Amino acid sequence: MSRIKLLLDVVSDMRSLADSIETIADAITSGEALKEESSPKKTSEVEVKEKPISLEEVRGVLAKKSQAGLTSQVRELIEKHGGSKLSEVDPSNYGALLKDAEGLENG
């Protein structure tokens, strides 16, 4: 009787394994469909997330702008992006802050 029970357990495990493999195959198939439908914009967003902008990068750019006589405009940008000083700016805003800083010129 114990051999029959073991065989039934093996059959049950094989059915469970087959169900799991089918689920994985479905997930892979639908995942490939999603990749084909994704736009280049989503790909570039992933690339941006892979290389976050550091505080040091932002500080370096803003320091150069400040040394070029744009200190008051640099302060305005920092305030615009949510801080009274650079360390208070949310790191998620560093990209926009750098983009705005690139637009600064001596007027």
C-alpha positions in Angstrom: 0.0 0.0 0.0 2.8 2.4 0.7 4.2 2.1 -2.8 0.8 3.0 -4.3 0.7 6.1 -2.0 4.2 7.1 -3.1 3.2 6.7 -6.8 0.1 8.8 -6.2 2.3 11.5 -4.5 4.6 11.5 -7.5 1.7 11.9 -9.9 0.4 14.7 -7.8 3.8 16.4 -7.7 4.2 16.0 -11.5 0.8 17.6 -12.1 1.8 20.5 -9.8 5.1 20.8 -11.7 3.3 20.9 -15.0 0.9 23.6 -13.8 3.9 25.7 -12.6 5.7 25.3 -15.9 2.6 26.3 -17.8 2.2 29.4 -15.5 5.9 30.4 -16.2 5.4 29.9 -20.0 2.3 32.1 -19.9 4.2 34.8 -18.0 7.1 34.7 -20.4 4.8 34.9 -23.4 2.9 37.8 -22.0 6.2 39.5 -21.0 7.5 39.3 -24.5 4.3 40.8 -25.8 4.7 43.7 -23.3 8.3 44.3 -24.5 7.2 44.5 -28.1 4.6 47.1 -27.2 6.8 49.2 -25.0 7.9 52.6 -26.4 11.4 54.0 -26.6 10.5 56.5 -23.9 10.0 53.7 -21.4 13.5 52.4 -22.3 15.1 55.7 -21.7 13.3 56.1 -18.4 14.9 52.8 -17.3 18.3 54.0 -18.4 17.9 57.2 -16.3 17.0 55.1 -13.3 20.1 53.0 -13.7 22.4 56.0 -13.3 21.0 58.5 -10.8 22.5 62.0 -10.6 24.6 62.5 -7.5 24.6 65.4 -5.1 28.2 66.0 -6.0 27.5 66.3 -9.7 24.8 68.9 -9.0 27.0 70.7 -6.6 29.8 70.9 -9.1 27.6 72.4 -11.8 26.0 74.9 -9.5 29.4 75.9 -8.1 30.7 76.7 -11.6 27.5 78.8 -12.3 27.9 80.6 -8.9 31.6 81.4 -9.7 30.5 82.8 -13.0 28.5 85.4 -11.2 25.1 83.7 -11.1 24.9 83.1 -7.4 21.4 84.7 -7.0 20.0 82.7 -9.9 21.5 79.5 -8.5 19.8 80.2 -5.2 16.5 80.8 -7.0 16.8 77.5 -8.8 17.5 75.7 -5.5 14.4 77.3 -4.0 12.4 76.5 -7.1 13.2 72.8 -6.6 12.2 72.7 -3.0 15.1 73.7 -0.8 16.7 76.6 0.9 20.0 74.9 0.3 21.1 72.2 -2.1 21.1 69.4 0.5 17.4 70.0 1.1 16.5 69.4 -2.6 14.9 66.0 -3.2 17.3 63.8 -5.2 14.5 63.0 -7.7 14.6 66.7 -8.7 18.4 66.8 -9.5 17.8 66.1 -13.2 15.4 69.0 -13.6 17.7 71.3 -11.5 20.7 70.5 -13.7 18.6 71.1 -16.8 17.5 74.5 -15.4 21.1 75.3 -14.4 22.3 74.7 -17.9 20.0 77.4 -19.1 21.5 80.0 -16.8 23.6 82.7 -18.5 25.2 86.0 -17.5 22.6 88.6 -18.4 
